[in-house]
């Protein structure tokens, strides 16, 4: 096993050497169609030691940690944990990411959880839009329309509420890596 694979295995605690490329993880992944490196390919690149390719990829930022990959995997390999380890490595090594959309989404999402113990959609979306500077694209306009409809129906709270035991969430982040 190469040094990179060893480090990823240590950080993720996943035995990806059991992967025989059945591609069930990719078939079930809700974001695979948007990834330039599919979930099963992430494992193969780790095994081959393609560190730079993975740490600069958008794919590791597009994983939403739903763990469908692990549920479908006959060997119970959770690629979401591998992607999380790769994201932490990219942050620690200050890797320049070509397309920062997924990175911005991920960091905005995690910031919301750190602050409130859950995702507050309004502040999350504002943070995300400020990071991407995407205010007037068609997608941004659709986000705005959808947000207004949800707000008018009382489905999108304007003010965030913290969970009761916010300190337990803060401890999770304090005791672990800076990003999920």
Helices and strands as residue ranges (DSSP letters): H 3-12, G 16-18, H 24-28, G 32-34, H 39-48, H 51-55, H 59-62, H 68-72, H 79-92, H 101-116, H 121-132, H 138-152, H 166-175
